[in-house]
Amino acid sequence: MRKYVILILSLFMICLPLYGLYYESQPKVGPIGNGVQKTPWFLIVWPIIAGLNFLVLSIIMFVKERKTH
């Protein structure tokens, strides 16, 4: 059960910053449209790295369970 939770959350951690980049690059109209905002890259890179690490951890957990059965 734990490996499924880690898998789902790691995919969420990878997709969320990518969605943030997509949302940030969309043009905005009206009072919100102040131009492109500069986002510090560590706010994008670190969650993706952490998500990839958790993804590898969940894959390792799946492989270990398969070897025991």
Secondary structure, DSSP 8 states (H G I E B T S, - for coil): -HHHHHHHHHHHHHHHHHHHHHHHHS---GGG--------THHHHHHHHHHHHHHHHHHHHHHHHHHH-
